[in-house]
Amino acid sequence: MCVDATAIRPAPTVADARERTWSFLDSLQKPAVAPEAAGTVVLVVSELVTNALCYGGGTYTLRLSVCPDLIEVAVDDASR
């Protein structure tokens, strides 16, 4: 079974995106994601959102998905 958070609204700052990612991971049934893996996910989100804000037109959509052995992070922006 997978949990998807495609409905996460774009956050205006990197800090907001990190906070929303922590909230998403915390909302999963325990122990869905190991603490060290959660920190890595938040770091990846931070890097991707920073790139989207700096080089992708300043807006983005964050999508998070969690399956039994997989965490998917996707950031869509206006760049080509």
N, C-alpha and C positions, 0 to 999 in steps of 0.2 A: 504494500500500500504506500502511495506517495502523498505528500502534502505539498501543495502549491500555493504560492503567494503572489500570483501574477497581478492581483488587484492592488498591490502596494502603490500608492500614489507617488509621483516624483517628489523627492525631498529637496528643499531649496539649497541645502548645504551638505557637505561631506559628513559633518557631525550628525545631522538629521538622518542621513542614510545609515550611518553606523548604529545609531540608536534604534531605528526601525528594524535593522537586521538583528540586533540583540533581542529585541522584543519578539520578533518572529521565532528565533531559535529558542527563547525561553518559553514560548507558548506551546512547543511541541511536547508530546508525551515523553516523560523521562524514562530512561536516558537515551534520547534520540540522537544527540550529538555530544561527543566527548568534549570536555572543556577546552583542551588544546586545539581540537578541530574547530570549535566555535570561534576561537580567537583568530585562527587562520582565515576562516570565512569572512569575518569582519574586516580583516586586513585586505583581503582581495576586493571586497566591496569598496573599501576606502580608496584603493588604487584605481579601480575602474571608474568610480564616480568622479574622482579628481580628473582623470583623463577626459571624461565626457564633459565636465564643466569647463575645462581649459581648452579643449580642442574640438569638441563636438557641438558647438553652438550654444552651450550653456543650459540646455535642458536634456533630460534623460528619463527613461523608465527603468526601474529596478524590478527584476523578477527573480524570485528565489523558489527553488524546489528541493524537497528532501525525499529521498527514497531510502530503502533499507541500507544500501551500501553506496549511496551517492548524494552529494550536495551539489546542486547546480546554481550558479550565479550568472545572471545575464543582465547587462546594461545596454540598452538601446539608446542611441542619440541621433542627432540630425546629420552626422557626417556620413560620407559615402565610402 
